[in-house]
Amino acid sequence: MSTDTRRDALWESGWGTRFTFYQPRNLAMWVYLLLVCAGAVLWVRNVAGQATAYGDVLVVAIVLFGLYGALFWWFTQHIDRYAHQSRKLIVVAFLWGAFAATWAMAANANGPIISLWGKGIGRSLATDWGAGLTAPFTEELSKGFGLLLLIAMAPRLVATAFDGFVLGAFIGLGFQLLEDVQYALTSAGQEFGANPVGNALTTIVLRMALGVAAHILYSAVFCTGLVYFLGRPAEPRRRGRGLLLMASAIALHGLWDSLSGFAGSNGLLIFVLVVILLALSFYVVTRAFKWSVPREREFMREVMAPEVAGGAITQEELDTLSGDRKARKAYRKAGHGHANRQRRRHLLDAAHDLADELARSGGQETPRVSHARTEVARVRGGSG
């Protein structure tokens, strides 16, 4: 493949494009700013009213869920081995989920709608089924609306379904962390507030354990489907697949919120349903990932193919860089001995750094690109 193909791939994928948040002529930015600020104000007011009584709980919850969020950030960087998404845009996505989707939108919609269910089907049924019939729609739509604003603010950076997957996951992370902090504060008041930190820790541990199959997962799947439904210049429109993924996210969310309706107070049945739902959720998110990531691999191949012709990397290394987890594992295992396997891993990291530098330069030769290419050669020279 030629350098022209590389430039076309970089342009189409948006890889290396810088994100500028301040766009005064873009209405989407003002809508985003208004709703995020409104949600932040509502959250601060809510927390301030509880901080006096449960300040220790608030600190513990923020620290532990902050560490949880940092672990998730590391994990997404680990799985995003192709066209890296803009970190600034990821932060913008996170803030939307944390404040706008949660407090400015969903929190103001859920209560009134559930009240209407109570009037329509009775309070008892609304208690068991109201959340499952309401939250999946209000919350997934509020998070999905955030992705629409991100597309309007950064159209080149939301180029593929995998971009929707990553940004959706971070929107869900923001939503989940602030929701979990509220759950922790609420649980602190149990037993008449006699053991606030202990009660909160129980809730925190439970929410963290089950969080991987909650808003993070739902939003990743929903936003992947939304990109497929809309279509992007780098992602052909597939409305059937998009509707399937969005409906799957809403259905999984609804089933989770309806566990009490299905099982009542039967603890064993709740446990069985949770296990089944977790397995189904992981199947759906894995399918969304496998559907969306091949386009990213194509971009990696097109960007790095000229480096094979130039001798910076080998064909085997290109196949590994643009391959899946099994390809990377096989490549590392092919190096005999622990030291050689480690050097092969470092060589892949150096080659990916070279791809990132090429993306930042738009495919042009710069001192940073030359340095990254030299680093690949240096690591290779020590591979023995």
Secondary structure, 3 states (H helix, E strand, C coil): CCHHHHHHHHHHHCCCCCCCCCCCCCHHHHHHHHHHHHHHHHHHHHHHHHHHHHHHHHHHHHHHHHHHHHHHHHHHHHHCCCCCCCHHHHHHHHHHHHHHHHHHHHHHHHHHHHHHHHHHHCHHHHHHHHHHHHHHHHHHHHHHHHHHHHHHHCCCCCCCHHHHHHHHHHHHHHHHHHHHHHHHHHHHCHHHHCCHHHHHHHHHHHHHHHHHHCHHHHHHHHHHHHHHHHCECCECCCHHHHHHHHHHHHHHHHHHHCHHHHHCCCHHHHHHHHHHHHHHHHHHHHHHHHHHHHHHHHHHHHHHHHHHHCCCCCHHHHHHHCCCHHHHHHHHHCCCCHHHHHHHHHHHHHHHHHHHHHHHCCCCCCHHHHHHHHHHHHHHHCCC
